[in-house]
């Protein structure tokens, strides 16, 4: 069985994320989604996620395409990779965080995971930063 792993904050789960999960799932049999901890997301993005890590975990767990959703570890972002030992790690088209060191870390851990960069899905419409901006401008009802 081929295990595929993806990473992200997934604060506002939108069609771009669903497409990301569907693309990743095509690379194996089991899709494991790693949800960034609040502290990690804040460190990377400079602000706290809108939804808590537990809420984001529950939202992703509810998706049929996802076989397993787990929390990442604060401090050691690669620990979950060692624990899960995926066969394939799929990265988003614009995912930079941790991606640059990933090949070296896999070698260091003695893991043989293939790294695949996925295609964007309507990035001018379904990108979390754009959705967040649109929501901030929306009138409160």
Buried (B, 14 or more C-beta within 10 A) or exposed (E): EEBBBBBBBBBBBBEBBBBBBBBBBEBBEBBBBBBBBBEBBBEBBEEEBEBEBEEBBEBBBEBEBBBBBBBBBBEEBBEBBBEBEBBBBBBBBEBEBBBEEBEEBBEEBEBEBBEBEBEBBEEEEBBBEBBBEEEEEEEEE
